Amino acid sequence: MRIVQRALVTTALLLAASAGIAGAQSSSAARTDSRFGARAGLGITPDQFVVGASMTFGKAAGIFRVSPVAQLGLGDVTTFDINVDFLVRLLVENSSFGFYGGAAPTLVFGDNTEFGGTLIAGVAVPFFKDRTSAIEGRFGIGDVPDVRILLTVGL
């Protein structure tokens, strides 16, 4: 129960910090592009099925994005992790395809509370009409899940 309370408090703090960063990025002349997303996929070491949610902040035409992410991993070990992704996006002109990459500090709650980092690489692919979607690889540094491959969809 104490782990759940710490996870909720940490999630709220990271969302508040991310909103502050996004507010600092935007000006009255620049519209922000904030949206929620869902994600699901598989993790390796530990073997897990992963589901999660994210919120993306950043200028609609900008290449930089900030995205707090919460993920639940179910399998060999049950984990709940919180990340704040700092991303750089490169979009293919006149297309829905693009590439992105970045890094995130990562806090993992499970058998033990661990802190590490995550490197992120993704390809935006238009799987769904009127929805953003991507295939994303997440690679852990330190005592966090090693590899996760996810499908992400903007809601």
C-alpha positions, -999 to 999 in steps of 0.1 A, spaced: 0 0 0 28 24 8 43 18 -27 10 28 -43 9 60 -22 44 69 -32 37 61 -68 6 84 -69 24 113 -52 54 109 -75 31 108 -106 13 140 -94 46 158 -88 60 148 -122 28 159 -140 30 192 -122 66 197 -131 60 187 -167 31 212 -170 54 239 -157 81 230 -183 55 230 -210 41 264 -199 77 278 -200 80 265 -236 49 281 -249 42 318 -255 9 336 -261 17 335 -299 25 298 -300 -2 272 -296 7 241 -276 -2 207 -287 -11 187 -255 -27 154 -258 -31 121 -240 -19 88 -253 -21 51 -245 7 25 -249 10 -12 -248 38 -37 -256 63 -62 -243 92 -59 -220 124 -80 -219 143 -85 -187 120 -88 -169 95 -105 -193 64 -84 -190 33 -72 -208 33 -34 -205 4 -9 -205 6 27 -198 -5 63 -205 12 95 -214 6 132 -220 26 151 -245 34 188 -242 52 210 -268 46 235 -296 26 221 -325 54 229 -350 83 225 -326 107 196 -326 111 194 -288 85 176 -266 81 168 -229 60 138 -221 53 123 -186 47 86 -189 33 60 -164 36 23 -172 25 -9 -155 45 -40 -163 29 -74 -156 48 -107 -158 79 -121 -142 78 -91 -118 50 -65 -114 64 -30 -118 50 5 -120 73 31 -135 71 68 -140 92 87 -166 94 122 -179 104 118 -216 125 147 -231 121 141 -269 134 155 -302 111 148 -332 120 148 -369 89 146 -392 90 137 -429 76 167 -447 40 163 -460 37 130 -443 26 114 -410 59 95 -408 86 107 -385 114 97 -361 120 107 -325 145 100 -298 153 112 -263 159 102 -227 140 101 -195 147 98 -158 129 67 -146 115 58 -112 104 22 -108 82 8 -80 81 -30 -76 98 -53 -52 122 -24 -46 120 13 -55 147 19 -81 159 50 -100 176 50 -134 173 63 -169 157 53 -202 169 60 -237 140 62 -262 139 57 -300 107 57 -320 91 58 -355 58 76 -360 37 55 -383 1 63 -393 -17 31 -382 -50 48 -374 -69 75 -392 -69 108 -372 -47 94 -345 -10 97 -339 7 64 -335 43 51 -332 64 21 -325 88 28 -297 118 12 -281 128 20 -246 162 9 -233 169 11 -195 201 23 -179 206 13 -143 181 -7 -122 151 -2 -145 136 -26 -171 162 -33 -198 141 -33 -231 105 -25 -239 89 -24 -273 56 -5 -274 28 7 -297 18 42 -287 -15 58 -298 -26 94 -293 -61 98 -280 
